[in-house]
Amino acid sequence: GQDRLQFSVQSNKAGYLYVFQVGSDRKTFNLIYPNKADSANAIAAGELRRFPTAGWAVRAAGPVGLTHLMAYVSPVLRDFRKDLDPAAFFAQRKADTAGLAAFFEQATGGAEGSAVRYGASAVETIREVP
């Protein structure tokens, strides 16, 4: 009775792809790609990447509510895992203000400045139902 999530991402620029999720429990912020089974996150301009790839899956696990996904492409490698708990299959942290601040600093280039950032997709919303 649990559906598997399937999605695809296409970038108009070459770079490094990251996919983030905030679950319907609103308690965790997850980096679902790259992950422990799939870490080669370079993407070519125009390339369509389908997820999940072999070795991992995301299943609907509730609770009832909205789950949000966002893809981010950067022209340089980013170390989002340093601000997340790397012990989990999908690196994660509490969904709180500090987590959002750490993500924003990494995504915008932090000390590197804004000249090296690309950007994020629209946030996709998935409704989890009983």
All heavy atoms as an XYZ file, in Angstrom:
988
protein
N       0.752     -1.198      0.000
C       0.000      0.000      0.000
C       0.804      1.280      0.000
O       0.236      2.315      0.285
N       2.102      1.248     -0.295
C       2.868      2.498     -0.363
C       3.377      2.703     -1.783
O       3.999      1.825     -2.370
C       4.063      2.458      0.586
C       3.682      2.480      2.038
C       4.916      2.496      2.927
O       5.965      2.003      2.544
N       4.772      3.043      4.108
N       3.110      3.878     -2.323
C       3.568      4.197     -3.671
C       5.022      4.629     -3.642
O       5.496      5.199     -2.667
C       2.732      5.334     -4.260
C       1.295      4.928     -4.509
O       1.066      3.754     -4.818
O       0.413      5.794     -4.395
N       5.716      4.358     -4.745
C       7.091      4.833     -4.906
C       7.081      6.141     -5.678
O       6.352      6.296     -6.643
C       7.923      3.818     -5.675
C       8.221      2.590     -4.893
C       9.146      1.709     -5.663
N       9.409      0.513     -4.890
C      10.242     -0.424     -5.251
N      10.907     -0.315     -6.382
N      10.431     -1.473     -4.498
N       7.908      7.048     -5.236
C       8.057      8.328     -5.901
C       8.914      8.143     -7.140
O       9.963      7.497     -7.095
C       8.727      9.325     -4.945
C       9.074     10.690     -5.511
C       7.803     11.455     -5.869
C       9.916     11.469     -4.523
N       8.480      8.712     -8.251
C       9.273      8.755     -9.477
C       9.199     10.175    -10.011
O       8.131     10.786    -10.027
C       8.734      7.785    -10.523
C       8.861      6.339    -10.109
C       8.317      5.410    -11.184
O       7.412      5.751    -11.927
N       8.884      4.227    -11.259
N      10.339     10.697    -10.440
C      10.368     12.054    -10.982
C      11.569     12.191    -11.896
O      12.455     11.337    -11.928
C      10.404     13.099     -9.860
C      11.623     13.031     -8.973
C      12.708     13.869     -9.198
C      11.677     12.138     -7.914
C      13.825     13.804     -8.386
C      12.784     12.078     -7.083
C      13.863     12.915     -7.316
N      11.598     13.263    -12.651
C      12.742     13.538    -13.520
C      13.103     15.012    -13.398
O      12.279     15.842    -13.038
C      12.441     13.164    -14.969
O      11.321     13.862    -15.443
N      14.370     15.285    -13.700
C      14.904     16.644    -13.646
C      15.699     16.876    -14.918
O      16.461     16.015    -15.339
C      15.831     16.829    -12.415
C      16.477     18.205    -12.421
C      15.079     16.584    -11.120
N      15.512     18.051    -15.516
C      16.303     18.451    -16.676
C      16.846     19.841    -16.398
O      16.120     20.727    -15.933
C      15.452     18.453    -17.942
C      16.250     18.722    -19.189
C      15.412     18.516    -20.448
O      14.198     18.633    -20.429
N      16.083     18.208    -21.537
N      18.124     20.026    -16.677
C      18.761     21.313    -16.446
C      19.125     21.953    -17.774
O      19.563     21.269    -18.699
C      20.031     21.127    -15.605
O      20.698     22.360    -15.443
N      18.978     23.255    -17.851
C      19.390     23.938    -19.077
C      20.863     24.338    -19.030
O      21.391     24.874    -19.997
C      18.503     25.158    -19.358
C      18.556     26.200    -18.268
O      19.188     26.004    -17.232
N      17.897     27.323    -18.495
N      21.522     24.069    -17.898
C      22.950     24.344    -17.762
C      23.654     23.126    -17.180
O      23.081     22.385    -16.391
C      23.191     25.544    -16.843
C      22.671     26.838    -17.397
C      23.056     27.987    -16.516
C      22.567     29.286    -17.131
N      23.116     30.433    -16.441
N      24.918     22.949    -17.536
C      25.726     21.890    -16.941
C      26.083     22.287    -15.520
O      26.239     23.477    -15.208
C      26.991     21.676    -17.756
N      26.190     21.314    -14.647
C      26.564     21.599    -13.264
C      26.413     20.383    -12.390
O      26.564     19.248    -12.861
N      26.086     20.625    -11.138
C      25.941     19.564    -10.147
C      24.535     19.646     -9.573
O      24.109     20.702     -9.101
C      27.001     19.706     -9.059
C      28.380     19.564     -9.641
C      29.074     20.679    -10.101
C      28.958     18.315     -9.797
C      30.323     20.552    -10.679
C      30.205     18.178    -10.382
C      30.888     19.300    -10.821
O      32.111     19.168    -11.406
N      23.830     18.522     -9.634
C      22.423     18.458     -9.262
C      22.249     17.979     -7.831
O      22.883     17.000     -7.409
C      21.700     17.505    -10.217
C      20.242     17.184     -9.916
C      19.374     18.446    -10.009
C      19.744     16.114    -10.885
N      21.354     18.638     -7.113
C      20.981     18.273     -5.743
C      19.457     18.283     -5.675
O      18.822     19.172     -6.253
C      21.541     19.283     -4.735
C      23.040     19.412     -4.832
C      23.614     20.317     -5.723
C      23.876     18.599     -4.078
C      24.993     20.417     -5.848
C      25.259     18.699     -4.196
C      25.807     19.605     -5.089
O      27.175     19.697     -5.215
N      18.872     17.296     -4.995
C      17.415     17.243     -4.830
C      17.118     17.179     -3.336
O      17.619     16.299     -2.628
C      16.782     16.041     -5.559
C      15.273     16.025     -5.341
C      17.112     16.085     -7.056
N      16.301     18.121     -2.885
C      15.945     18.248     -1.474
C      14.483     17.921     -1.269
O      13.654     18.132     -2.165
C      16.204     19.682     -0.992
C      17.635     20.078     -1.110
C      18.092     20.727     -2.239
C      18.535     19.777     -0.102
C      19.422     21.082     -2.368
C      19.870     20.122     -0.220
C      20.312     20.782     -1.353
N      14.161     17.433     -0.064
C      12.793     17.086      0.282
C      12.493     17.531      1.709
O      13.335     17.379      2.597
C      12.593     15.574      0.186
C      11.212     15.130      0.603
C      11.221     13.850      1.402
O      12.230     13.455      1.962
N      10.090     13.217      1.462
N      11.313     18.078      1.882
C      10.769     18.294      3.224
C       9.542     17.405      3.294
O       8.626     17.528      2.471
C      10.385     19.761      3.486
C       9.710     19.902      4.848
C      11.612     20.648      3.416
N       9.557     16.461      4.246
C       8.482     15.481      4.349
C       7.198     16.049      4.911
O       7.169     17.150      5.477
N       6.132     15.280      4.759
C       4.824     15.712      5.234
C       4.764     15.825      6.756
O       3.867     16.474      7.290
C       3.732     14.755      4.745
O       3.970     13.439      5.219
N       5.737     15.245      7.455
C       5.773     15.395      8.920
C       6.316     16.761      9.341
O       6.237     17.135     10.496
C       6.573     14.276      9.572
C       8.057     14.308      9.222
O       8.502     15.193      8.451
O       8.780     13.426      9.710
N       6.905     17.512      8.388
C       7.467     18.848      8.612
C       8.604     18.852      9.630
O       8.971     19.892     10.147
C       6.406     19.856      9.068
C       5.153     19.866      8.271
C       5.460     19.917      6.873
N       5.193     21.217      6.270
C       5.288     21.378      4.989
N       5.647     20.398      4.227
N       5.047     22.533      4.453
N       9.171     17.682      9.912
C      10.216     17.591     10.930
C      11.613     17.467     10.356
O      12.586     17.743     11.044
C       9.943     16.408     11.864
C       8.693     16.591     12.688
C       8.470     15.397     13.579
C       7.191     15.569     14.375
N       6.887     14.391     15.173
N      11.738     16.989      9.108
C      13.063     16.759      8.544
C      13.225     17.417      7.172
O      12.283     17.525      6.397
C      13.373     15.254      8.402
O      12.352     14.642      7.619
C      13.472     14.579      9.752
N      14.452     17.802      6.911
C      14.888     18.377      5.652
C      15.904     17.381      5.113
O      16.903     17.098      5.785
C      15.527     19.733      5.959
C      16.060     20.466      4.766
C      15.205     21.055      3.860
C      17.428     20.601      4.584
C      15.690     21.770      2.774
C      17.926     21.307      3.507
C      17.048     21.894      2.598
N      15.648     16.778      3.954
C      16.472     15.689      3.437
C      17.147     16.050      2.121
O      16.519     16.664      1.258
C      15.609     14.441      3.196
C      14.829     14.043      4.411
O      15.404     13.717      5.436
N      13.516     14.076      4.317
N      18.378     15.620      1.965
C      19.069     15.668      0.677
C      18.881     14.274      0.092
O      19.540     13.323      0.519
C      20.550     15.993      0.871
C      21.428     15.928     -0.373
C      20.982     16.945     -1.416
C      22.885     16.132      0.003
N      17.938     14.116     -0.847
C      17.686     12.771     -1.368
C      18.571     12.428     -2.559
O      18.678     11.262     -2.922
C      16.194     12.528     -1.679
C      15.668     13.426     -2.779
C      15.352     12.652     -0.411
C      14.259     13.056     -3.235
N      19.214     13.433     -3.139
C      20.184     13.180     -4.206
C      21.198     14.311     -4.215
O      20.786     15.471     -4.192
C      19.477     13.098     -5.569
C      20.445     12.848     -6.696
C      20.944     11.569     -6.924
C      20.893     13.885     -7.496
C      21.854     11.350     -7.947
C      21.795     13.666     -8.514
C      22.270     12.395     -8.725
O      23.177     12.169     -9.735
N      22.482     13.983     -4.211
C      23.083     12.656     -4.174
C      22.870     11.995     -2.807
O      22.588     12.665     -1.818
C      24.572     12.925     -4.431
C      24.782     14.343     -4.023
C      23.483     15.059     -4.239
N      23.028     10.672     -2.805
C      22.829      9.915     -1.573
C      23.869      8.803     -1.481
O      24.776      8.738     -2.310
C      21.395      9.372     -1.509
C      21.058      8.519     -2.711
O      21.763      7.566     -3.032
N      19.968      8.862     -3.391
N      23.740      7.947     -0.490
C      24.761      6.909     -0.268
C      24.863      5.910     -1.410
O      25.917      5.339     -1.632
C      24.488      6.187      1.049
C      24.818      7.041      2.248
C      24.714      6.264      3.531
C      25.161      7.167      4.675
N      25.298      6.441      5.916
N      23.784      5.701     -2.167
C      23.815      4.735     -3.269
C      24.108      5.383     -4.613
O      24.452      4.691     -5.563
C      22.482      3.989     -3.352
N      23.972      6.677     -4.715
C      24.059      7.358     -5.997
C      24.666      8.745     -5.775
O      23.969      9.688     -5.430
C      22.653      7.467     -6.591
C      22.641      7.911     -8.034
O      23.720      8.147     -8.614
O      21.539      8.024     -8.585
N      25.972      8.846     -5.977
C      26.654     10.098     -5.641
C      27.192     10.869     -6.839
O      27.714     11.964     -6.676
C      27.796      9.813     -4.665
O      28.739      8.946     -5.264
N      27.065     10.326     -8.041
C      27.581     10.996     -9.238
C      26.563     12.026     -9.707
O      25.694     11.728    -10.522
C      27.878      9.974    -10.331
N      26.644     13.249     -9.188
C      25.588     14.225     -9.426
C      25.889     15.265    -10.509
O      25.147     16.230    -10.653
C      25.187     14.909     -8.118
C      26.285     15.767     -7.536
O      27.459     15.446     -7.647
N      25.895     16.861     -6.902
N      26.949     15.053    -11.298
C      27.193     15.968    -12.419
C      26.081     15.776    -13.446
O      25.642     14.655    -13.704
C      28.553     15.686    -13.043
N      25.603     16.878    -14.015
C      24.546     16.820    -15.025
C      24.949     17.727    -16.186
O      25.500     18.807    -15.982
C      23.167     17.225    -14.428
C      22.043     16.962    -15.430
C      23.171     18.648    -13.921
C      20.639     17.044    -14.829
N      24.692     17.257    -17.414
C      25.022     18.027    -18.616
C      23.858     18.948    -18.978
O      22.704     18.663    -18.639
C      25.320     17.075    -19.770
N      24.150     20.010    -19.678
C      23.090     20.902    -20.161
C      22.152     20.106    -21.063
O      22.597     19.375    -21.942
C      23.694     22.080    -20.921
N      20.858     20.205    -20.800
C      19.868     19.493    -21.604
C      19.619     18.053    -21.193
O      18.688     17.423    -21.674
N      20.444     17.514    -20.308
C      20.287     16.117    -19.878
C      19.033     15.945    -19.023
O      18.753     16.762    -18.148
C      21.502     15.680    -19.064
C      21.426     14.264    -18.550
C      22.624     13.879    -17.700
O      23.586     14.673    -17.601
O      22.594     12.780    -17.126
N      18.280     14.873    -19.304
C      17.116     14.523    -18.499
C      17.519     13.391    -17.570
O      17.958     12.339    -18.029
C      15.955     14.076    -19.391
C      14.687     13.639    -18.665
C      14.039     14.831    -17.969
C      13.716     13.000    -19.642
N      17.414     13.607    -16.287
C      17.796     12.610    -15.285
C      16.531     12.082    -14.630
O      15.712     12.845    -14.140
C      18.699     13.279    -14.265
C      19.367     12.416    -13.254
C      20.555     11.615    -13.779
N      21.635     12.390    -14.314
C      22.678     12.845    -13.626
N      22.768     12.630    -12.340
N      23.630     13.516    -14.212
N      16.333     10.743    -14.632
C      15.157     10.116    -14.028
C      15.521      9.525    -12.675
O      16.596      8.951    -12.522
C      14.613      9.026    -14.940
C      14.116      9.577    -16.264
C      13.488      8.482    -17.124
N      13.285      8.919    -18.479
C      12.306      9.702    -18.891
N      11.426     10.130    -18.031
N      12.196     10.052    -20.153
N      14.610      9.671    -11.731
C      14.838      9.192    -10.365
C      13.661      8.355     -9.898
O      12.545      8.607    -10.325
C      15.016     10.383     -9.417
C      16.241     11.187     -9.708
C      16.164     12.350    -10.439
C      17.480     10.753     -9.259
C      17.292     13.094    -10.717
C      18.618     11.493     -9.534
C      18.515     12.664    -10.266
N      13.885      7.432     -8.997
C      15.183      7.081     -8.448
C      15.970      6.224     -9.426
O      15.406      5.671    -10.358
C      14.827      6.285     -7.190
C      13.511      5.670     -7.499
C      12.797      6.663     -8.396
N      17.259      6.134     -9.203
C      18.110      5.264    -10.007
C      18.244      3.935     -9.258
O      17.723      3.776     -8.158
C      19.494      5.899    -10.226
O      20.096      6.126     -8.956
C      19.372      7.222    -10.977
N      18.948      2.990     -9.851
C      19.124      1.681     -9.216
C      19.756      1.842     -7.837
O      20.644      2.662     -7.643
C      20.005      0.794    -10.091
N      19.264      1.087     -6.876
C      19.869      1.092     -5.549
C      19.155      1.924     -4.508
O      19.502      1.880     -3.341
N      18.167      2.694     -4.928
C      17.426      3.474     -3.931
C      16.022      3.786     -4.416
O      15.734      3.726     -5.602
C      18.168      4.736     -3.538
C      18.360      5.782     -4.600
C      19.320      5.779     -5.584
C      17.608      6.981     -4.780
N      19.206      6.903     -6.355
C      18.159      7.670     -5.882
C      16.537      7.556     -4.123
C      17.679      8.890     -6.341
C      16.053      8.772     -4.584
C      16.628      9.423     -5.669
N      15.153      4.069     -3.463
C      13.768      4.412     -3.757
C      13.243      5.306     -2.640
O      13.799      5.341     -1.546
C      12.913      3.152     -3.862
N      12.191      6.029     -2.944
C      11.490      6.827     -1.942
C      10.046      6.345     -1.960
O       9.399      6.358     -3.007
C      11.546      8.337     -2.269
C      10.747      9.129     -1.246
C      12.979      8.826     -2.331
N       9.578      5.881     -0.824
C       8.194      5.415     -0.702
C       7.375      6.398      0.119
O       7.885      7.014      1.040
C       8.148      4.061     -0.007
C       8.712      2.942     -0.816
C       8.470      1.611     -0.095
N       9.062      0.521     -0.804
C       8.445     -0.170     -1.751
N       7.214      0.123     -2.058
N       9.051     -1.153     -2.366
N       6.108      6.489     -0.230
C       5.192      7.289      0.577
C       5.148      6.666      1.970
O       4.916      5.476      2.112
C       3.804      7.298     -0.054
N       5.426      7.474      2.966
C       5.477      6.937      4.323
C       4.683      7.800      5.303
O       4.696      7.542      6.489
C       6.926      6.821      4.783
N       4.034      8.837      4.790
C       3.181      9.673      5.621
C       3.955     10.504      6.598
O       5.175     10.575      6.528
N       3.270     11.166      7.458
C       1.825     11.157      7.650
C       1.102     11.886      6.525
O       1.733     12.448      5.627
C       1.655     11.909      8.976
C       2.811     12.836      9.025
C       3.950     12.094      8.358
N      -0.232     11.863      6.578
C      -1.040     12.566      5.595
C      -0.617     14.033      5.590
O      -0.420     14.642      6.639
C      -2.540     12.434      5.949
C      -3.382     13.319      5.053
C      -2.973     10.982      5.837
N      -0.440     14.564      4.409
C      -0.028     15.962      4.294
C       0.731     16.182      3.004
O       0.669     15.379      2.080
N       1.484     17.256      2.961
C       2.214     17.640      1.754
C       3.709     17.423      1.926
O       4.287     17.816      2.931
C       1.950     19.109      1.425
C       0.494     19.491      1.188
C       0.380     20.991      0.942
C      -0.096     18.715      0.022
N       4.307     16.791      0.936
C       5.753     16.637      0.842
C       6.214     17.569     -0.269
O       5.540     17.711     -1.284
C       6.117     15.177      0.505
O       5.772     14.356      1.610
C       7.585     15.010      0.199
N       7.359     18.202     -0.077
C       7.866     19.151     -1.073
C       9.239     18.702     -1.569
O      10.089     18.295     -0.782
C       7.982     20.546     -0.462
C       6.683     21.056      0.068
N       5.683     21.542     -0.737
C       6.212     21.151      1.327
C       4.666     21.920     -0.004
N       4.960     21.690      1.256
N       9.442     18.793     -2.894
C      10.723     18.489     -3.535
C      11.216     19.726     -4.259
O      10.432     20.476     -4.836
C      10.577     17.377     -4.572
C      10.277     15.978     -4.102
C      10.105     15.062     -5.305
C      11.388     15.462     -3.212
N      12.542     19.907     -4.247
C      13.148     21.009     -4.985
C      14.493     20.531     -5.533
O      15.282     19.923     -4.816
C      13.382     22.209     -4.080
C      13.960     23.397     -4.837
S      14.424     24.755     -3.747
C      15.936     24.121     -3.049
N      14.724     20.792     -6.813
C      16.012     20.489     -7.439
C      16.839     21.763     -7.472
O      16.304     22.870     -7.625
C      15.799     19.954     -8.845
N      18.137     21.605     -7.319
C      19.055     22.737     -7.339
C      20.259     22.343     -8.185
O      20.816     21.255     -8.000
C      19.484     23.076     -5.906
C      20.579     24.118     -5.823
C      20.293     25.465     -5.983
C      21.894     23.750     -5.598
C      21.304     26.413     -5.919
C      22.901     24.697     -5.531
C      22.597     26.022     -5.699
O      23.586     26.955     -5.640
N      20.667     23.186     -9.122
C      21.855     22.944     -9.939
C      22.850     24.057     -9.659
O      22.513     25.242     -9.705
C      21.519     22.870    -11.441
C      22.793     22.728    -12.273
C      20.577     21.702    -11.726
N      24.075     23.664     -9.373
C      25.154     24.601     -9.077
C      26.271     24.422    -10.102
O      26.542     23.299    -10.535
C      25.699     24.306     -7.677
O      26.885     25.045     -7.445
N      26.960     25.490    -10.469
C      28.092     25.355    -11.386
C      29.313     24.731    -10.711
O      30.254     24.313    -11.389
C      28.383     26.790    -11.822
C      27.866     27.632    -10.706
C      26.698     26.888    -10.128
N      29.309     24.678     -9.380
C      30.424     24.084     -8.624
C      29.864     23.080     -7.616
O      28.702     23.170     -7.218
C      31.247     25.166     -7.877
C      31.906     26.123     -8.858
C      30.391     25.929     -6.890
N      30.707     22.137     -7.224
C      30.288     21.187     -6.185
C      29.994     21.931     -4.891
O      30.731     22.849     -4.522
C      31.389     20.150     -5.925
C      31.466     18.985     -6.897
C      32.746     18.194     -6.664
C      30.248     18.100     -6.780
N      28.933     21.537     -4.237
C      28.561     22.104     -2.941
C      28.627     20.993     -1.899
O      28.423     19.828     -2.217
C      27.137     22.658     -2.963
C      26.893     23.710     -4.009
C      27.466     25.014     -3.571
N      27.073     26.053     -4.532
C      27.574     27.236     -4.538
N      28.477     27.585     -3.647
N      27.202     28.124     -5.418
N      28.881     21.364     -0.672
C      28.944     20.373      0.406
C      27.750     20.542      1.335
O      27.895     20.946      2.477
C      30.261     20.497      1.180
C      30.451     19.392      2.190
O      29.667     18.409      2.164
O      31.363     19.500      3.018
N      26.555     20.241      0.825
C      25.359     20.346      1.646
C      25.381     19.340      2.793
O      24.779     19.567      3.826
C      24.102     20.120      0.800
C      23.821     21.241     -0.140
C      24.066     21.112     -1.489
C      23.298     22.436      0.329
C      23.798     22.144     -2.369
C      23.028     23.488     -0.544
C      23.281     23.333     -1.893
N      26.082     18.223      2.619
C      26.097     17.180      3.655
C      26.751     17.661      4.949
O      26.456     17.150      6.004
C      26.797     15.935      3.138
C      26.056     15.268      2.001
C      26.787     14.027      1.528
N      26.676     12.981      2.509
C      25.703     12.071      2.542
N      24.766     12.086      1.632
N      25.677     11.137      3.472
N      27.634     18.649      4.884
C      28.325     19.091      6.100
C      27.362     19.671      7.122
O      27.643     19.691      8.302
C      29.434     20.084      5.782
C      28.957     21.478      5.479
C      30.112     22.419      5.280
C      29.574     23.830      5.100
N      30.589     24.811      5.118
N      26.217     20.162      6.677
C      25.227     20.731      7.579
C      24.090     19.757      7.881
O      23.113     20.133      8.508
C      24.659     22.022      6.984
C      25.736     23.084      6.832
O      26.472     23.311      7.815
O      25.853     23.658      5.742
N      24.212     18.524      7.373
C      23.176     17.521      7.560
C      23.750     16.318      8.302
O      24.960     16.124      8.342
C      22.625     17.075      6.201
C      22.067     18.187      5.299
C      21.710     17.622      3.939
C      20.854     18.834      5.930
N      22.876     15.484      8.856
C      23.303     14.257      9.523
C      23.623     13.226      8.449
O      22.714     12.743      7.769
C      22.191     13.751     10.437
C      22.515     12.406     11.071
O      23.648     11.908     10.894
O      21.628     11.860     11.745
N      24.894     12.869      8.260
C      25.266     11.960      7.182
C      25.011     10.487      7.502
O      25.192      9.632      6.652
C      26.770     12.206      7.012
C      27.213     12.593      8.388
C      26.052     13.370      8.989
N      24.567     10.167      8.704
C      24.369      8.762      9.087
C      23.182      8.139      8.359
O      23.177      6.942      8.081
C      24.177      8.646     10.597
N      22.182      8.913      8.042
C      20.996      8.402      7.360
C      21.306      8.167      5.883
O      22.223      8.766      5.322
C      19.850      9.395      7.501
N      20.539      7.282      5.238
C      20.727      7.012      3.812
C      20.601      8.311      3.017
O      21.409      8.592      2.149
C      19.702      5.983      3.319
C      19.914      5.597      1.894
C      20.850      4.636      1.553
C      19.198      6.216      0.880
C      21.071      4.289      0.224
C      19.403      5.875     -0.445
C      20.337      4.911     -0.774
N      19.555      9.089      3.323
C      19.409     10.425      2.766
C      19.851     11.386      3.868
O      19.242     11.428      4.928
C      17.963     10.726      2.385
C      17.384      9.798      1.344
C      16.231      9.090      1.606
C      17.994      9.650      0.114
C      15.691      8.244      0.654
C      17.470      8.801     -0.845
C      16.308      8.097     -0.572
N      20.929     12.114      3.632
C      21.420     13.049      4.656
C      20.276     13.965      5.061
O      19.491     14.396      4.221
C      22.588     13.848      4.106
N      20.177     14.237      6.356
C      19.038     15.003      6.842
C      19.368     15.853      8.050
O      20.419     15.674      8.657
C      17.877     14.069      7.189
C      18.213     13.061      8.270
C      17.070     12.118      8.531
O      16.237     12.392      9.380
N      17.032     11.026      7.797
N      18.472     16.738      8.370
C      18.543     17.525      9.594
C      17.131     17.963      9.943
O      16.226     17.837      9.137
C      19.484     18.705      9.475
C      18.980     19.840      8.630
C      19.829     21.088      8.732
N      19.707     21.663     10.054
C      20.713     22.222     10.726
N      21.901     22.291     10.180
N      20.529     22.726     11.915
N      16.990     18.495     11.144
C      15.697     19.034     11.542
C      15.295     20.152     10.591
O      16.131     20.954     10.188
C      15.786     19.597     12.964
C      15.333     18.668     14.031
C      15.525     19.242     15.406
C      14.622     20.405     15.685
N      14.676     20.844     17.087
N      14.021     20.177     10.254
C      13.500     21.267      9.433
C      13.248     22.451     10.368
O      12.222     22.535     11.014
C      12.220     20.837      8.732
N      14.238     23.311     10.470
C      14.145     24.463     11.361
C      14.848     25.655     10.722
O      15.399     25.557      9.627
C      14.730     24.140     12.739
C      16.194     23.711     12.689
O      16.844     23.823     11.620
O      16.701     23.267     13.725
N      14.845     26.753     11.393
C      15.448     27.972     10.858
C      16.942     27.806     10.606
O      17.461     28.269      9.592
C      15.199     29.152     11.821
O      13.794     29.249     12.037
C      15.713     30.451     11.243
N      17.640     27.122     11.508
C      19.079     26.919     11.327
C      19.348     26.084     10.079
O      20.299     26.345      9.335
C      19.683     26.244     12.556
N      18.515     25.067      9.812
C      18.672     24.240      8.619
C      18.457     25.042      7.352
O      19.204     24.919      6.378
N      17.445     25.877      7.354
C      17.179     26.718      6.199
C      18.319     27.704      5.976
O      18.760     27.919      4.850
C      15.859     27.468      6.386
C      15.467     28.410      5.252
C      15.338     27.657      3.941
C      14.169     29.115      5.586
N      18.841     28.277      7.054
C      19.954     29.225      6.935
C      21.194     28.552      6.352
O      21.871     29.109      5.489
C      20.260     29.845      8.295
N      21.502     27.336      6.817
C      22.674     26.608      6.312
C      22.496     26.278      4.829
O      23.425     26.434      4.029
C      22.888     25.332      7.120
N      21.295     25.838      4.451
C      21.027     25.551      3.042
C      21.177     26.818      2.205
O      21.827     26.825      1.173
C      19.619     24.972      2.858
C      19.174     24.995      1.428
C      19.703     24.101      0.515
C      18.277     25.939      0.984
C      19.333     24.135     -0.814
C      17.893     25.989     -0.344
C      18.421     25.088     -1.244
N      20.578     27.910      2.651
C      20.624     29.161      1.896
C      22.062     29.630      1.706
O      22.453     30.052      0.620
C      19.794     30.235      2.605
C      19.689     31.502      1.825
C      18.829     31.597      0.743
C      20.468     32.598      2.152
C      18.737     32.766      0.007
C      20.381     33.770      1.423
C      19.515     33.855      0.347
N      22.874     29.525      2.750
C      24.277     29.939      2.640
C      25.011     29.102      1.609
O      25.747     29.621      0.772
C      24.972     29.831      3.993
C      26.415     30.306      3.933
C      27.085     30.296      5.285
O      26.430     30.600      6.292
O      28.288     29.965      5.315
N      24.809     27.770      1.630
C      25.458     26.903      0.645
C      24.947     27.190     -0.760
O      25.715     27.297     -1.704
C      25.206     25.429      0.983
C      26.161     24.847      1.968
C      27.561     24.728      1.379
O      27.750     24.394      0.217
N      28.535     25.019      2.188
N      23.627     27.308     -0.915
C      23.031     27.478     -2.239
C      23.390     28.805     -2.881
O      23.504     28.893     -4.102
C      21.514     27.331     -2.142
N      23.581     29.837     -2.071
C      23.892     31.149     -2.635
C      25.382     31.404     -2.758
O      25.794     32.449     -3.241
C      23.271     32.277     -1.799
O      23.781     32.202     -0.473
C      21.761     32.201     -1.809
N      26.189     30.471     -2.338
C      27.617     30.630     -2.479
C      28.321     31.048     -1.217
O      29.540     31.049     -1.165
N      27.576     31.432     -0.199
C      28.188     31.808      1.072
C      29.328     32.781      0.865
O      29.179     33.802      0.211
N      30.491     32.434      1.370
C      31.663     33.303      1.272
C      32.169     33.420     -0.168
O      32.877     34.345     -0.508
C      32.773     32.765      2.173
N      31.774     32.457     -1.035
C      32.229     32.492     -2.428
C      31.527     33.590     -3.228
O      31.953     33.947     -4.309
C      31.956     31.142     -3.097
C      32.652     29.990     -2.428
C      32.111     28.668     -2.943
O      31.723     28.591     -4.118
O      32.076     27.725     -2.160
N      30.418     34.071     -2.734
C      29.682     35.120     -3.432
C      28.673     34.573     -4.411
O      28.643     33.391     -4.714
N      27.850     35.438     -4.908
C      26.739     35.023     -5.767
C      27.160     34.727     -7.200
O      26.368     34.235     -7.983
C      25.654     36.088     -5.765
O      26.181     37.302     -6.262
N      28.378     35.024     -7.584
C      28.796     34.849     -8.974
C      28.851     33.394     -9.394
O      28.883     33.110    -10.583
C      30.161     35.495     -9.180
N      28.848     32.461     -8.450
C      28.975     31.048     -8.814
C      27.683     30.271     -8.629
O      27.687     29.065     -8.662
C      30.106     30.355     -8.011
C      31.441     30.929     -8.354
C      29.842     30.432     -6.523
N      26.557     30.914     -8.489
C      25.321     30.171     -8.275
C      24.509     30.078     -9.556
O      24.585     30.943    -10.417
C      24.503     30.790     -7.166
C      24.012     32.178     -7.471
C      23.176     32.706     -6.343
N      22.948     34.127     -6.579
C      22.590     34.970     -5.677
N      22.399     34.559     -4.453
N      22.409     36.224     -5.964
N      23.733     29.014     -9.672
C      22.733     28.906    -10.735
C      21.377     29.103    -10.097
O      20.856     30.188    -10.056
C      22.769     27.560    -11.440
C      23.880     27.386    -12.438
C      24.314     26.126    -12.775
C      24.489     28.464    -13.064
C      25.322     25.930    -13.695
C      25.504     28.282    -13.987
C      25.909     27.019    -14.304
O      26.914     26.825    -15.208
N      20.809     28.037     -9.544
C      19.525     28.219     -8.910
C      18.727     26.950     -8.782
O      19.201     25.857     -9.062
N      17.487     27.142     -8.361
C      16.617     26.040     -7.996
C      15.396     25.989     -8.899
O      15.011     26.968     -9.516
C      16.186     26.191     -6.545
N      14.794     24.826     -8.906
C      13.549     24.613     -9.627
C      12.388     25.194     -8.829
O      12.545     25.622     -7.687
C      13.308     23.109     -9.797
O      12.987     22.520     -8.531
N      11.238     25.145     -9.428
C      10.021     25.400     -8.660
C       9.914     24.270     -7.627
O      10.452     23.174     -7.826
C       8.808     25.377     -9.580
N       9.247     24.541     -6.550
C       9.036     23.511     -5.536
C       7.840     22.675     -5.973
O       6.766     23.203     -6.260
C       8.784     24.138     -4.149
C       8.435     23.077     -3.124
C      10.014     24.941     -3.718
N       8.048     21.374     -6.079
C       6.983     20.458     -6.453
C       6.345     19.912     -5.184
O       7.036     19.532     -4.237
C       7.520     19.307     -7.296
C       8.050     19.755     -8.639
C       6.973     20.351     -9.527
O       5.806     19.895     -9.479
O       7.291     21.292    -10.273
N       5.030     19.866     -5.146
C       4.297     19.414     -3.977
C       3.627     18.077     -4.269
O       3.017     17.908     -5.327
C       3.236     20.455     -3.574
O       3.908     21.694     -3.327
C       2.468     20.034     -2.351
N       3.759     17.165     -3.331
C       3.166     15.833     -3.435
C       2.245     15.657     -2.238
O       2.656     15.855     -1.110
C       4.254     14.742     -3.431
C       5.202     14.972     -4.615
C       3.622     13.352     -3.459
C       6.526     14.307     -4.444
N       1.013     15.264     -2.492
C       0.049     15.055     -1.414
C       0.096     13.582     -0.977
O      -0.076     12.694     -1.789
C      -1.366     15.403     -1.866
C      -2.411     15.251     -0.770
C      -3.781     15.741     -1.200
N      -3.783     17.125     -1.651
C      -3.785     18.181     -0.846
N      -3.774     18.017      0.452
N      -3.778     19.407     -1.338
N       0.384     13.382      0.298
C       0.357     12.022      0.861
C      -1.019     11.815      1.486
O      -1.489     12.633      2.269
C       1.458     11.855      1.896
C       2.834     11.977      1.256
C       3.911     11.194      1.966
O       3.624     10.091      2.466
O       5.028     11.694      2.010
N      -1.662     10.730      1.096
C      -3.022     10.438      1.540
C      -3.052      9.099      2.283
O      -2.155      8.278      2.113
C      -4.009     10.429      0.360
C      -4.086     11.800     -0.290
C      -3.617      9.386     -0.675
N      -4.127      8.873      3.081
C      -4.214      7.606      3.822
C      -4.477      6.427      2.897
O      -4.927      6.568      1.807
C      -5.378      7.822      4.780
C      -6.133      9.000      4.259
C      -5.206      9.767      3.373
